[in-house]
């Protein structure tokens, strides 16, 4: 199970990295077009907005799996190890609930956007695709957090978790 989670989360992170590269190319191309021709690429902001929605979500599963979230632990740094483990599991359960709710509502939004035929203003891209591209990684993140909360296992480096 852990190897599957690592592969899925890693694949989404690679996809997110490719998305960041594509967004950087679009931005560079738009700046170059503005410099050379006096106008940016048409729809450049739509492409960046569309892409960033998915890209951010694509990094969440691997971050959760490897316990890469920022943790403010000044209050628990001196707590006994068993207590910290309980708190880590409780935190993972809260992340699972929050990302599960976000995935559900983003999925509902994708269905609504598809039903209404909503599209971006300039490029006329269907908006439901962006919502779906966010919902799937969020659902995987919720599942990973739930796995960590239930089993106490994660893909944290150094054997932790």
Number of C-alpha atoms within 10 A of each C-alpha: 7 13 9 9 20 18 13 16 25 18 16 23 22 15 16 21 16 13 19 18 12 15 21 13 12 19 18 14 15 19 17 15 15 13 11 10 10 9 12 19 16 12 16 18 16 16 17 18 14 19 18 18 15 25 25 17 21 29 22 23 28 25 18 24 27 18 20 14 10 7 9 8 10 8 7 12 10 9 12 9 11 9 11 15 15 13 14 18 22 17 16 23 21 16 20 25 16 16 22 21 15 17 23 16 14 22 21 16 17 23 17 15 18 16 10 12 12 15 15 13 10 11 12 11 16 17 20 23 17 19 24 20 20 23 26 19 26 29 23 26 29 27 22 28 31 21 21 24 23 13 11 16 18 21 21 15 11 6 8 11 17
